[in-house]
C-alpha cells in the first residue's frame, strides 16, 4: 500500500459530501458493523455517450474506505457508464496500491456503492432536460438507524496512528 497516497487521501478526501443535483445514488454496507458508503453520480453527454461528470461520497467506515472512495470519485470523472461498470474493487483502490487482506472489503464497498448508483440511474431522460430534485433516499445516518431520522449531528473523527494510549 502506498502510505503517502493513503495518508493524503485520508487527510484531504476529495468529493466528500452529498451531491444535491445528482442523477443517481447508491448505498452499500452493513448497519450492524457500521461500515457504509454512499455514492452520488452526475452524468453528462460527451461525443454521444453518457459519461460521469461528477461523483461524490459519504462514508461511515475506516480511513481506508474513505481513501478508496475519494480516489474512486476522482477516477470516475469522464468515464462512460460502460467503463465504470467494468471497474473492479481492485481497479478502484489501485491508486493506493495493494490493500492488506483485512482492508479489501473497503474497495468492495466502494465498488458496490458505484454499481448501486449505476443501477439506480434514472437519468434516461434527455440529459439536457431539467430534473426534479430527489429526496426519496434516506440519509446515510438514517440508513444506519433503520430509517429513523438522526437526533444529533454525526462527527467523523480520524484516528491518529501515532497516538499513544
Order of alpha helices (4+ residues) and beta strands (2+ residues): alpha-beta-beta-beta-alpha-alpha-alpha-alpha-alpha
